[in-house]
Amino acid sequence: IDSAMPTGLTLKVNLADPDDTGSAVSAGDVILSATAADLVTGIGPVAQEGLTITYTLSATVEVAPTSGSKTVTFTVTGSTP
């Protein structure tokens, strides 16, 4: 995400396995922060559409009512054989 979450708020993301064969591995629910994290690894050549991305926002009871937005950037990287 583009900046850290406010204290008491946690944003998680979960990406579906893109090849549905078990060779790609989703990390499950990953807490987003300003530091990059691996969400899915082992993706081979695949063409898919309509895969699920699930976001979950959690708050502690101490969080004051607020509004805002975050930009989430996904980067696909790979290696050549």
C-alpha positions in Angstrom: 0.0 0.0 0.0 1.1 3.6 -0.5 1.5 4.4 3.2 1.1 2.8 6.6 -2.3 2.1 8.0 -3.5 4.3 10.9 -2.9 2.9 14.4 -5.6 0.3 15.2 -6.5 -0.4 11.6 -5.4 -3.5 9.7 -5.9 -4.2 6.0 -5.5 -7.7 4.7 -5.6 -9.1 1.2 -6.0 -12.7 -0.1 -5.4 -13.6 -3.7 -6.9 -16.7 -5.3 -4.6 -19.4 -6.7 -4.3 -18.4 -10.4 -3.7 -21.8 -11.9 -5.9 -24.0 -9.6 -3.3 -26.9 -10.0 -1.4 -26.4 -6.8 1.8 -25.3 -8.4 1.1 -21.7 -7.5 0.7 -21.0 -3.8 -1.4 -18.3 -2.2 0.0 -16.9 1.0 -3.6 -16.6 2.3 -4.5 -13.5 4.3 -1.5 -11.1 4.2 -1.4 -7.9 6.3 -0.7 -5.0 3.9 1.9 -2.4 4.8 4.2 0.0 3.0 6.7 -2.9 2.7 6.4 -5.3 -0.2 5.1 -8.9 0.5 4.7 -12.0 -1.6 1.0 -12.9 -2.0 1.2 -15.7 -4.6 4.4 -17.7 -5.5 5.1 -20.3 -8.1 2.9 -19.0 -10.9 3.6 -20.7 -14.1 2.4 -19.8 -17.6 -1.4 -19.3 -17.2 -4.2 -17.2 -18.7 -7.0 -16.6 -16.2 -9.7 -14.0 -15.6 -12.3 -13.4 -12.9 -10.0 -14.5 -10.0 -11.0 -13.4 -6.5 -9.2 -10.7 -4.6 -10.5 -10.4 -1.0 -9.8 -7.4 1.2 -10.5 -7.4 4.9 -10.3 -4.2 7.1 -10.2 -4.7 10.9 -10.3 -2.1 13.6 -9.7 -2.1 17.3 -12.4 -0.5 19.5 -10.0 2.4 20.2 -10.0 3.7 16.6 -11.7 7.0 16.1 -14.2 7.2 13.2 -12.3 8.3 10.1 -12.3 8.1 6.4 -9.6 7.7 3.9 -8.2 5.7 1.0 -5.2 3.5 0.2 -3.6 2.6 -3.1 -2.7 -1.1 -3.4 -0.1 -1.9 -6.1 0.4 -5.5 -7.3 3.6 -6.3 -9.1 4.1 -9.5 -11.1 7.7 -10.6 -11.1 9.4 -13.7 -12.5 12.6 -15.4 -13.5 13.6 -16.7 -16.9 14.8 -20.4 -17.1 
